[in-house]
């Protein structure tokens, strides 16, 4: 066995090493579809959860304070504690963040990569 075979790296075929652009786009599209599916599931869970919690909240407040006259947290008769609104707002905030992530998700183009490389080279 020749010694030069042992010390020289074997050249690789660039066509095999780098995925085709179509494959990259297909992979991004698959991931995007998964994110959209996850978002739809999260929205459905949010709506079902808030509907269930609202029913529990209304029943508990009705039993504790009677009819709905006003919302407050000081425990007077007729005063309902609005904790359900805090839960809905915080949970909804995270669902909206998820929706924004899915909406603004897009593949990186070669032009954007070239622009970033040019900008970094100018800073040197």
C-alpha positions in Angstrom: 0.0 0.0 0.0 1.5 3.4 -1.0 2.2 5.7 1.9 0.8 8.7 0.1 -2.7 7.1 0.3 -2.4 7.1 4.1 -1.5 10.8 4.4 -3.5 12.5 1.8 -7.1 13.2 2.5 -9.6 11.7 0.1 -11.3 14.4 -1.9 -15.0 14.3 -1.5 -17.6 14.9 -4.1 -19.2 18.3 -3.5 -22.4 17.1 -5.2 -22.8 14.4 -2.4 -21.7 16.6 0.5 -24.0 19.6 0.0 -27.8 19.0 -0.2 -29.6 20.3 -3.2 -31.5 23.5 -2.8 -34.7 21.7 -3.5 -34.0 19.4 -0.6 -33.3 22.3 1.7 -36.6 24.0 0.7 -38.4 20.7 1.1 -37.0 20.3 4.6 -37.9 23.8 5.6 -41.4 23.3 4.3 -41.8 20.1 6.3 -40.7 21.9 9.5 -43.0 24.8 8.7 -46.0 22.5 8.3 -45.1 20.9 11.6 -45.0 24.3 13.3 -48.4 25.3 11.7 -49.9 22.0 13.0 -48.5 22.6 16.4 -49.9 26.2 16.4 -53.4 24.9 15.4 -53.2 22.4 18.2 -52.2 25.0 20.7 -55.0 27.4 19.7 -57.6 24.5 20.0 -56.2 23.6 23.5 -56.3 27.3 24.5 -59.9 27.7 23.4 -61.0 24.5 25.1 -59.1 25.3 28.2 -60.3 28.9 28.6 -63.9 27.7 27.9 -63.6 25.1 30.6 -61.9 27.4 33.1 -64.5 30.1 32.4 -67.3 27.7 33.3 -65.5 26.7 36.5 -64.8 30.3 37.3 -68.4 31.4 36.8 -69.8 28.6 38.8 -67.4 29.2 41.7 -67.9 32.9 41.7 -71.7 32.5 41.5 -71.7 30.2 44.5 -69.4 32.4 46.5 -70.7 35.9 45.7 -74.1 35.5 44.0 -75.1 37.3 40.8 -72.6 39.3 38.8 -72.9 43.0 39.8 -69.3 44.0 39.5 -65.7 42.7 39.3 -63.3 43.3 42.1 -61.1 41.4 44.5 -62.2 42.6 48.0 -64.7 39.8 48.7 -67.9 41.9 49.1 -71.2 40.3 48.2 -71.7 40.6 44.4 -68.0 41.2 43.8 -66.4 38.7 41.5 -62.7 38.0 41.5 -61.5 38.4 37.8 -58.6 35.8 38.0 -59.8 34.2 34.8 -58.9 37.3 32.8 -55.3 37.0 34.0 -55.0 33.4 33.1 -56.6 34.0 29.7 -54.3 37.0 29.0 -51.0 35.2 30.0 -51.9 32.0 28.2 -53.1 34.0 25.2 -49.8 35.9 25.1 -47.8 32.7 24.7 -50.2 31.5 22.0 -49.7 34.8 20.1 -45.9 34.5 20.4 -46.2 31.1 18.9 -48.4 32.4 16.1 -45.9 35.2 15.3 -43.0 32.8 15.2 -44.9 30.6 12.7 -46.0 33.7 10.6 -42.6 35.2 10.3 -40.8 31.9 9.8 -39.2 31.7 6.3 -36.2 30.1 4.7 -32.9 32.0 4.5 -32.1 33.0 0.9 -28.7 33.0 -0.7 -29.0 36.8 -1.1 -29.3 37.3 2.6 -26.4 35.0 3.3 -24.2 36.9 0.7 -25.3 40.3 2.2 -24.3 39.1 5.7 -20.9 37.8 4.5 -20.2 41.1 2.7 -21.1 43.1 5.8 -18.9 40.9 8.0 -16.0 41.2 5.6 -16.3 45.0 5.5 -16.0 45.2 9.3 -12.6 43.4 9.2 
